[in-house]
Amino acid sequence: MSTAVIVGAVRSPMGKGKPGGALSGLHPVELLAQTLTGLIGRTGIDPGLVEDVIVGCVSQGGEQAATPGRHAWLAAGYPEHVPATTIDRRCGSSQQALHFAAQSVLAGVHDVVVAGGVESMSRVPMGSARMGADVYGPSVTERYAPGLVSQGVAAELVAARWKIGREEMDEYSARSHARAAAVADSGGFDAEIVPIRVPGRPEPIFADETIRRGTTAGTLAALRLAFADDAAAERFPGIDWSVTAGNSSQITDGASAVLVMSEQRATALGLRPRARVVAMSVVGDDPVAMLTAPIPATRMVLERAGLAIDGLDAVEVNEAFASVPLAWQAEYRIGEERLNPAGGAIALGHPLGASGTRLFATLLHHLERTGGRYGLQTMCEAGGMANATVIERL
């Protein structure tokens, strides 16, 4: 069996996902095209050798409706014979794209695959592809009567189940900003970020717009509740409402991309494998609580990797809401210095379809900066699902 190795991993800077945000003036296809150009340029591979491009995107409507990976590849000026497809596993879409790429290499079907993701939440707002439609259907609504809940209410359910209070979530969120700011200010993100040119801006954008330096738990404590709901309160009387915009991920524009290869092809081309994919998992869990699946996904992927939690040097648990990594940490008791050591989506933002390979790029570069060997990333996903990936730095 082939070994799936990583030769390159990059991301765009993160822009606020609203009109006027740093990347809001750029079509999502162009955003991804520039990110792909950065990946191909930094690895030095002939783009004609790429056999497939697998791109995660959640809101596949409007400007993101027509296989954005294919058009981004063409927009970058790369060969027409290279195909592309689009993946939707909600927030884990580009992590699933990475899994599909690695699985293709492991199966011997392909030797060179690009996996990535894009989401322009300023131009294609979250939920806009639904246009008010009932996306669950009557049978699901009946099975989980009186129906599934929003992710914000799910985050409250997670906080209640693991007894995570507002103060703990705000402290965690302030630490996310502080860690991201420290890495950014020391140049730690430079190797993973591709500068992005936006029409009307004289200089390319290189820095994340989302990090709020000086954020404290005290300033976050002043924010109003974001998801308090009378109907949900009646249905779930145990909720002590505590989720705010400050302890949730930020709505963001961004793109990311990873070059996956067979070790044999990388060696033949004289390219240095930077990591190998050790194990992968994807699981389903309670669709009402929705955000708990990273816990069983981690258990499964560690069993497949033959590793214990103490064998990991760094873990990325997507900060969709502060309650998610805190609940995960309560189950696995890993030291906080190893959990999201460069900050997470609370500080850097969560550009839905791009977040999976964004986390991967950040995890890989952290292992390289610190000399760590094994890393895990896991991502909660709508519908109560999660992907988990273990990599080994080479």
C-alpha positions as CSV (number, residue, x, y, z in Angstrom):
1,M,0.0,0.0,0.0
2,S,1.2,3.5,-0.8
3,T,1.9,6.0,1.9
4,A,0.0,9.3,1.7
5,V,2.4,12.2,2.5
6,I,1.9,16.0,2.6
7,V,4.2,18.1,0.5
8,G,2.6,21.5,1.0
9,A,-0.1,23.2,3.1
10,V,-1.1,26.8,2.8
11,R,-4.0,29.1,3.6
12,S,-5.1,32.6,2.9
13,P,-5.2,35.2,5.6
14,M,-8.6,35.3,7.4
15,G,-10.9,38.2,6.6
16,K,-14.0,39.3,8.4
17,G,-17.0,37.7,6.7
18,K,-19.0,40.9,6.2
19,P,-19.2,43.7,3.7
20,G,-16.0,45.8,4.0
21,G,-14.0,42.8,5.3
22,A,-10.5,42.6,4.0
23,L,-11.3,39.8,1.5
24,S,-15.0,40.8,0.8
25,G,-14.1,42.5,-2.5
26,L,-12.7,39.3,-4.0
27,H,-14.8,36.7,-5.7
28,P,-14.5,33.3,-3.9
29,V,-13.1,31.6,-7.1
30,E,-10.4,34.2,-7.2
31,L,-9.6,33.8,-3.5
32,L,-9.2,30.1,-4.0
33,A,-7.2,30.5,-7.2
34,Q,-4.6,32.7,-5.5
35,T,-4.4,30.1,-2.7
36,L,-3.8,27.3,-5.2
37,T,-1.2,29.4,-6.9
38,G,0.6,29.8,-3.6
39,L,0.5,26.1,-3.0
40,I,1.8,25.1,-6.4
41,G,4.4,27.9,-6.4
42,R,5.8,27.0,-3.0
43,T,6.0,23.2,-3.7
44,G,7.4,23.8,-7.2
45,I,5.4,20.9,-8.7
46,D,4.3,20.9,-12.3
47,P,0.5,21.6,-12.0
48,G,-0.1,19.3,-15.0
49,L,0.9,16.3,-12.7
50,V,-2.1,16.9,-10.4
51,E,-4.7,14.2,-11.0
52,D,-7.6,15.7,-9.1
53,V,-8.6,18.8,-7.1
54,I,-11.0,18.1,-4.2
55,V,-12.5,21.3,-2.6
56,G,-14.7,21.7,0.4
57,C,-17.4,24.4,0.3
58,V,-20.6,24.6,2.5
59,S,-22.7,27.3,1.0
60,Q,-22.8,26.1,-2.6
61,G,-25.0,28.9,-3.9
62,G,-24.5,32.2,-5.7
63,E,-20.9,32.7,-6.6
64,Q,-20.0,29.3,-5.0
65,A,-22.6,27.3,-6.9
66,A,-20.6,26.0,-9.9
67,T,-17.8,23.7,-8.6
68,P,-15.5,26.5,-7.3
69,G,-12.5,24.2,-7.3
70,R,-12.7,23.7,-11.0
71,H,-13.0,27.3,-11.8
72,A,-10.3,28.3,-9.3
73,W,-8.0,25.9,-11.0
74,L,-8.8,27.4,-14.4
75,A,-8.6,31.0,-13.0
76,A,-5.1,30.2,-11.8
77,G,-4.1,29.4,-15.4
78,Y,-3.5,25.7,-14.8
79,P,-4.0,22.9,-17.3
80,E,-7.6,22.1,-18.4
81,H,-7.1,18.3,-18.2
82,V,-7.0,18.4,-14.4
83,P,-10.5,17.8,-13.0
84,A,-12.1,19.0,-9.7
85,T,-15.0,18.2,-7.5
86,T,-16.8,19.9,-4.5
87,I,-17.4,18.3,-1.1
88,D,-19.9,19.2,1.5
89,R,-19.6,17.6,5.0
90,R,-20.6,20.9,6.5
91,C,-17.8,22.5,8.6
92,G,-15.5,19.5,8.0
93,S,-15.8,19.8,4.2
94,S,-12.1,20.4,3.5
95,Q,-11.0,18.0,6.1
96,Q,-13.1,15.4,4.3
97,A,-11.5,16.6,1.0
98,L,-8.1,15.8,2.6
99,H,-9.4,12.4,3.6
100,F,-10.6,11.6,0.2
101,A,-7.3,12.8,-1.3
102,A,-5.3,10.6,1.1
103,Q,-7.6,7.6,0.6
104,S,-7.2,7.9,-3.2
105,V,-3.4,7.8,-2.8
106,L,-3.5,5.0,-0.3
107,A,-5.7,3.0,-2.7
108,G,-3.2,3.5,-5.5
109,V,-5.8,5.3,-7.6
110,H,-3.9,8.6,-7.7
111,D,-0.4,9.8,-6.9
112,V,-0.9,13.6,-6.8
113,V,-4.0,15.3,-5.4
114,V,-4.8,18.8,-4.2
115,A,-7.3,19.0,-1.3
116,G,-8.6,22.4,-0.1
117,G,-11.6,24.6,0.7
118,V,-13.1,28.0,0.2
119,E,-15.9,30.0,1.8
120,S,-16.7,33.7,1.2
121,M,-19.2,34.3,4.0
122,S,-19.3,38.0,3.2
123,R,-20.5,37.3,-0.4
124,V,-22.4,34.0,0.1
125,P,-23.9,34.3,3.6
126,M,-24.2,31.2,5.8
127,G,-27.6,29.6,5.1
128,S,-28.3,31.4,1.9
129,A,-28.2,28.2,-0.2
130,R,-31.2,27.0,1.8
131,M,-33.3,30.0,1.0
132,G,-35.7,29.2,3.9
133,A,-36.4,25.6,2.8
134,D,-37.1,22.7,5.1
135,V,-33.9,20.8,4.6
136,Y,-34.7,18.1,7.2
137,G,-37.9,16.7,5.8
138,P,-40.9,15.4,7.9
139,S,-39.4,12.1,9.0
140,V,-36.3,13.6,10.6
141,T,-38.4,16.2,12.3
142,E,-40.7,13.5,13.6
143,R,-37.8,11.3,14.8
144,Y,-36.3,14.2,16.7
145,A,-39.5,15.9,17.6
146,P,-40.0,18.8,18.0
147,G,-37.0,19.0,15.7
148,L,-33.3,19.7,15.4
149,V,-31.9,22.9,16.9
150,S,-29.5,25.6,15.7
151,Q,-25.8,25.2,16.3
152,G,-25.9,28.0,18.8
153,V,-28.4,26.1,20.9
154,A,-26.4,22.9,20.5
155,A,-23.4,24.8,21.9
156,E,-25.5,25.6,24.9
157,L,-26.5,22.0,25.3
158,V,-22.8,20.9,25.2
159,A,-21.9,23.5,27.8
160,A,-24.8,22.3,30.1
161,R,-23.9,18.6,29.7
162,W,-20.2,19.2,30.6
163,K,-21.0,21.9,33.2
164,I,-19.0,24.5,31.4
165,G,-19.8,28.0,32.6
166,R,-19.7,31.4,30.9
167,E,-16.6,32.5,32.8
168,E,-14.6,29.4,31.7
169,M,-15.7,29.9,28.0
170,D,-14.7,33.6,28.1
171,E,-11.4,32.8,29.6
172,Y,-10.8,30.2,26.9
173,S,-11.8,32.6,24.2
174,A,-9.5,35.3,25.4
175,R,-6.6,32.8,25.5
176,S,-7.4,31.9,21.8
177,H,-6.9,35.5,20.8
178,A,-3.8,35.9,22.9
179,R,-2.2,32.7,21.4
180,A,-3.0,33.7,17.8
181,A,-1.7,37.2,18.4
182,A,1.6,35.8,19.8
183,V,2.1,33.5,16.9
184,A,1.2,36.2,14.4
185,D,3.5,38.8,16.0
186,S,6.4,36.4,16.1
187,G,6.0,35.6,12.4
188,G,4.8,32.0,13.1
189,F,1.9,32.2,10.6
190,D,4.1,33.6,7.8
191,A,5.0,30.2,6.3
192,E,1.4,29.0,6.0
193,I,-0.2,32.2,4.7
194,V,-0.4,33.1,1.0
195,P,-0.7,36.8,0.4
196,I,-3.9,37.7,-1.3
197,R,-4.5,40.6,-3.7
198,V,-7.9,42.2,-3.6
199,P,-9.1,44.7,-6.3
200,G,-8.9,48.3,-5.1
201,R,-6.2,47.5,-2.5
202,P,-2.7,48.6,-3.4
203,E,-0.9,46.0,-1.3
204,P,-1.6,42.3,-0.9
205,I,-3.2,41.2,2.3
206,F,-0.9,39.0,4.4
207,A,-2.2,39.2,8.0
208,D,-5.3,37.8,9.6
209,E,-7.9,40.5,10.1
210,T,-9.8,38.6,12.8
211,I,-7.4,38.5,15.7
212,R,-8.5,41.0,18.5
213,R,-5.4,41.8,20.5
214,G,-6.0,42.8,24.1
215,T,-9.1,40.7,24.4
216,T,-9.8,39.7,28.0
217,A,-12.4,37.6,29.7
218,G,-13.6,40.8,31.3
219,T,-14.3,42.4,28.0
220,L,-16.0,39.3,26.7
221,A,-18.2,39.1,29.8
222,A,-19.9,42.3,28.8
223,L,-21.2,40.8,25.5
224,R,-24.9,39.9,25.3
225,L,-26.2,36.3,24.9
226,A,-26.4,35.3,21.2
227,F,-28.8,32.3,21.2
228,A,-31.1,32.6,24.2
229,D,-34.5,31.4,23.0
230,D,-37.8,31.0,24.9
231,A,-38.8,27.8,22.9
232,A,-35.4,26.2,23.5
233,A,-35.5,27.2,27.2
234,E,-38.9,25.4,27.6
235,R,-37.6,22.3,25.7
236,F,-34.3,22.2,27.6
237,P,-34.9,23.7,31.0
238,G,-31.3,22.9,32.2
239,I,-29.7,25.5,29.9
240,D,-27.9,28.3,31.7
241,W,-27.5,30.6,28.7
242,S,-23.9,31.5,28.2
243,V,-22.9,31.5,24.5
244,T,-22.1,34.9,23.0
245,A,-20.4,36.1,19.8
246,G,-17.2,36.4,21.8
247,N,-17.0,32.8,22.8
248,S,-18.0,31.6,19.3
249,S,-16.1,31.3,16.1
250,Q,-16.1,34.3,13.8
251,I,-17.9,34.5,10.4
252,T,-15.0,34.7,8.0
253,D,-13.7,34.7,4.4
254,G,-10.9,32.3,3.6
255,A,-9.3,29.5,1.5
256,S,-6.8,26.8,2.1
257,A,-5.1,24.0,0.2
258,V,-2.9,20.9,0.8
259,L,-0.8,18.9,-1.7
260,V,-1.2,15.2,-1.0
261,M,1.1,12.7,-2.8
262,S,2.3,9.1,-2.7
263,E,5.7,8.9,-1.0
264,Q,7.1,7.2,-4.1
265,R,6.0,10.0,-6.4
266,A,7.3,12.7,-4.1
267,T,10.7,10.9,-3.9
268,A,10.8,10.5,-7.7
269,L,10.1,14.2,-8.1
270,G,12.7,15.3,-5.5
271,L,10.0,16.8,-3.3
272,R,10.3,16.6,0.5
273,P,7.5,14.9,2.3
274,R,6.7,17.0,5.4
275,A,4.2,14.7,7.1
276,R,2.3,11.5,6.5
277,V,-1.3,10.7,7.2
278,V,-1.3,8.1,9.9
279,A,-5.0,7.5,10.5
280,M,-8.4,9.0,9.6
281,S,-11.9,8.6,11.0
282,V,-15.4,10.0,10.5
283,V,-18.3,9.3,12.8
284,G,-21.9,10.3,13.5
285,D,-23.3,11.2,16.9
286,D,-26.4,12.8,18.4
287,P,-27.7,15.3,15.8
288,V,-29.5,17.4,18.4
289,A,-26.5,18.1,20.6
290,M,-24.7,18.1,17.2
291,L,-21.2,19.2,18.3
292,T,-20.2,16.2,20.4
293,A,-18.9,13.9,17.6
294,P,-15.2,15.0,17.9
295,I,-15.1,13.0,21.1
296,P,-15.9,9.5,19.6
297,A,-14.0,10.5,16.4
298,T,-10.9,11.0,18.4
299,R,-11.3,7.7,20.2
300,M,-11.6,5.9,16.8
301,V,-8.7,7.6,15.1
302,L,-6.4,7.0,18.1
303,E,-7.2,3.3,18.0
304,R,-6.5,3.2,14.3
305,A,-3.2,5.1,14.8
306,G,-2.2,2.9,17.7
307,L,-1.6,6.0,19.8
308,A,-2.6,7.2,23.2
309,I,-3.7,10.8,23.9
310,D,-0.4,11.4,25.7
311,G,1.5,10.5,22.5
312,L,0.2,13.6,20.7
313,D,2.3,16.8,20.6
314,A,-0.5,19.1,19.5
315,V,-4.3,18.9,19.0
316,E,-6.5,21.1,16.9
317,V,-10.2,20.9,18.0
318,N,-12.1,23.4,15.9
319,E,-13.4,26.3,18.0
320,A,-16.8,26.4,16.5
321,F,-17.8,27.5,20.1
322,A,-15.7,27.5,23.2
323,S,-17.8,24.7,24.7
324,V,-16.7,22.3,22.0
325,P,-12.9,22.1,22.7
326,L,-13.6,22.5,26.5
327,A,-15.9,19.4,26.4
328,W,-13.4,17.5,24.3
329,Q,-10.7,18.4,26.8
330,A,-12.8,17.3,29.7
331,E,-13.0,13.9,28.2
332,Y,-9.3,13.5,27.2
333,R,-7.5,15.5,29.9
334,I,-4.8,16.8,27.6
335,G,-2.7,19.7,28.9
336,E,-4.0,23.1,27.7
337,E,-0.6,24.0,26.2
338,R,-1.2,21.2,23.6
339,L,-4.8,22.1,22.7
340,N,-5.1,24.7,19.9
341,P,-1.7,26.1,20.7
342,A,-1.8,28.8,18.0
343,G,-5.4,29.9,18.8
344,G,-8.4,28.7,16.9
345,A,-11.5,29.7,15.1
346,I,-12.5,32.1,17.9
347,A,-9.5,34.2,17.0
348,L,-8.7,33.2,13.4
349,G,-12.3,32.7,12.2
350,H,-14.2,29.8,10.7
351,P,-14.6,30.1,6.9
352,L,-16.8,26.9,6.9
353,G,-15.6,24.9,3.9
354,A,-12.0,26.1,4.2
355,S,-11.6,25.4,7.9
356,G,-10.5,21.7,7.7
357,T,-7.4,22.3,5.6
358,R,-6.8,25.7,7.4
359,L,-6.5,23.7,10.7
360,F,-4.3,21.2,9.0
361,A,-1.9,23.9,7.7
362,T,-1.7,25.5,11.1
363,L,-1.2,22.1,12.8
364,L,1.6,21.1,10.4
365,H,3.4,24.4,10.7
366,H,3.2,24.3,14.5
367,L,4.7,20.8,14.6
368,E,7.5,22.0,12.3
369,R,8.2,25.1,14.5
370,T,8.2,23.1,17.7
371,G,9.8,19.8,16.6
372,G,6.6,17.9,17.5
373,R,6.0,14.5,15.9
374,Y,2.3,13.6,16.1
375,G,-0.7,15.9,15.7
376,L,-4.5,15.4,15.7
377,Q,-7.2,17.6,14.3
378,T,-10.9,17.1,14.6
379,M,-13.9,19.1,13.5
380,C,-17.5,19.1,14.7
381,E,-20.0,19.2,11.8
382,A,-23.7,19.9,11.4
383,G,-25.9,16.9,11.7
384,G,-23.8,15.5,14.6
385,M,-20.8,14.3,12.6
386,A,-17.0,14.8,12.9
387,N,-13.8,14.0,11.1
388,A,-10.5,13.3,12.9
389,T,-7.0,13.0,11.4
390,V,-3.7,12.0,12.9
391,I,-0.5,13.1,11.1
392,E,3.2,12.4,11.7
393,R,5.7,15.2,11.0
394,L,8.6,13.8,8.9
